[in-house]
Amino acid sequence: MDRISLLSDDLLLKILSFAPTKVSVTTSLLSKRWRDLWKHVPKLDYFPDNDTEHLRASSFVHNFLLLHKAPVLETLHLWLRNCRPTDIETWIRVAIGRGVRHIKFNQSSTSLGPIRWPRSLYTCKTLTFYLTLIEWIGYKGTEAEKNLVMYLLENCGQLKTMAIRPLNSINLEERHKMLQEISFTRRSSSKCQVSFT
């Protein structure tokens, strides 16, 4: 038996939590001891390596959430392209049901339609209590996105940073208008800094 397998499950889960989810899932091939260990890692951190992998991303994320057994999913961090908005909505809903504390999405395609943020996102106590950082890449400034940003600013008492990066296709005038709308929103956290790049 190898030395690392002699470590406690808690320590192995801590080690696996530092690796990307794809890596932690592949450890299930090592031995019986490792087969289900990845299912208890409290995060989903997924970054496809290439275009072919982007095509399988929805299936990977869906299966991970279906098989995941940790009582709390602390982090949901996805870098996706060409995923259906309904898939993303479902993943967020599942993550909220598991007490998610950190959500980060980079949805680089705009051709698949807008994401309808689940209503449960607005009442998720773990997000509004623990959330300290929001990084929004690919912000489009839709009414639903503005409402979500304003809700988070007004309700996340621990929020320190909200970094918003609009789509590259949005011109300077539109960016300025978006920034003004967000800047005048009341903030629950006096320490919250908003950056718009």
Protein Blocks (a to p, Z undefined) as FASTA:
>chain_A
ZZklmpcfklmmmmmmmpcfklmmmmmmmpmmlmmmmmmpcbdcdddfbfklmmmmmmmm
mmmmmmpcbfbdfbacdddehiafklmmmmmmmmmmnopabdcdddfbfklopadddfkl
mmmmklmmmmmbdcdehiehiaklmmmmmmmmmmmmkbmbdcddddfklcfklmmmmmmm
mmmpccfblkbccddZZ
